[in-house]
Amino acid sequence: MISADQSSGGIPKRVVPAVAFGGASVAFWFCCPFWMLVWVLALPLGVTGLVRGVIEYRAASRGGGSRTQPLIALVLSSLGTVAALAYMVFVFTHPELPVQG
């Protein structure tokens, strides 16, 4: 039996791991209302996505492959990382917040 990918002549698409890390770092901000907990998880995921995105972008440019997914990963990871850093700075510069008491 021929699968759908083989019958249409398409190559099965593979999701770049950096896209998953970047998407997870951004998704935490939209899905979880407890931002005090979210930034602790989103920051490492975003930084990991940034590092993986740079590595995969360089590999794609050397190998002549598509750079679309690594660029998407870099954008998503940057958004998640910047949001986590901005919230972290906000929390640490406002000690009067009840969440720190």
C-alpha positions as CSV (number, residue, x, y, z in Angstrom):
1,M,0.0,0.0,0.0
2,I,1.3,3.5,-0.9
3,S,1.1,6.2,1.8
4,A,-0.3,9.6,1.2
5,D,3.2,11.2,1.1
6,Q,4.5,8.7,-1.5
7,S,1.4,8.9,-3.7
8,S,1.6,12.7,-4.0
9,G,5.3,12.6,-4.7
10,G,6.0,14.7,-1.7
11,I,8.8,14.2,0.8
12,P,7.7,13.7,4.4
13,K,8.3,17.0,6.2
14,R,10.4,16.9,9.4
15,V,9.9,19.5,12.1
16,V,13.2,21.1,13.2
17,P,13.7,20.5,17.0
18,A,14.5,24.2,17.4
19,V,10.9,25.0,16.2
20,A,9.6,22.8,18.9
21,F,11.6,24.5,21.6
22,G,10.7,28.0,20.3
23,G,7.1,27.2,20.0
24,A,7.0,25.7,23.5
25,S,8.6,28.8,24.9
26,V,6.0,31.1,23.3
27,A,3.1,28.7,24.0
28,F,3.7,28.8,27.7
29,W,3.0,32.5,27.7
30,F,-0.4,32.1,26.1
31,C,-1.5,28.9,27.7
32,C,-0.5,29.3,31.4
33,P,-1.9,32.2,33.5
34,F,0.8,31.7,36.2
35,W,3.6,33.8,34.7
36,M,5.7,33.5,37.8
37,L,6.1,29.8,37.0
38,V,6.1,30.2,33.3
39,W,9.2,32.4,32.9
40,V,11.2,29.7,34.8
41,L,10.3,27.2,32.1
42,A,10.2,29.5,29.1
43,L,13.6,31.0,29.5
44,P,15.6,27.7,29.2
45,L,13.4,26.5,26.4
46,G,13.9,29.8,24.5
47,V,17.6,29.8,25.0
48,T,17.8,26.2,23.9
49,G,15.7,27.1,20.8
50,L,18.0,30.0,20.0
51,V,21.1,27.8,20.2
52,R,19.6,25.0,18.2
53,G,18.2,27.5,15.7
54,V,21.6,29.0,15.0
55,I,23.2,25.5,14.7
56,E,20.4,24.4,12.3
57,Y,20.5,27.6,10.3
58,R,24.3,27.2,9.7
59,A,23.8,23.6,8.8
60,A,21.0,24.5,6.3
61,S,23.1,27.2,4.7
62,R,26.1,25.0,4.3
63,G,24.1,22.1,3.0
64,G,22.0,24.2,0.6
65,G,18.8,23.3,2.4
66,S,15.8,25.3,3.3
67,R,16.4,28.0,5.9
68,T,12.7,28.6,6.6
69,Q,12.3,26.4,9.6
70,P,15.5,27.5,11.4
71,L,14.4,31.1,10.8
72,I,11.0,30.4,12.3
73,A,12.7,28.7,15.2
74,L,14.9,31.7,15.8
75,V,11.9,34.1,15.7
76,L,9.8,32.0,18.1
77,S,12.7,31.4,20.5
78,S,13.6,35.1,20.5
79,L,10.0,36.0,21.4
80,G,9.9,33.5,24.2
81,T,13.3,34.4,25.6
82,V,12.7,38.2,25.4
83,A,9.3,37.8,27.1
84,A,10.9,35.7,29.9
85,L,13.7,38.1,30.4
86,A,11.4,41.1,30.4
87,Y,9.1,39.5,33.0
88,M,12.1,38.5,35.1
89,V,13.5,42.0,35.1
90,F,10.0,43.4,36.0
91,V,9.6,41.0,38.9
92,F,13.1,41.7,40.3
93,T,12.8,45.4,40.0
94,H,9.5,45.6,41.8
95,P,10.0,44.0,45.2
96,E,6.7,45.4,46.4
97,L,4.7,42.8,44.4
98,P,2.8,40.4,46.7
99,V,4.0,37.4,44.8
100,Q,7.5,37.9,46.3
101,G,6.4,38.4,49.8
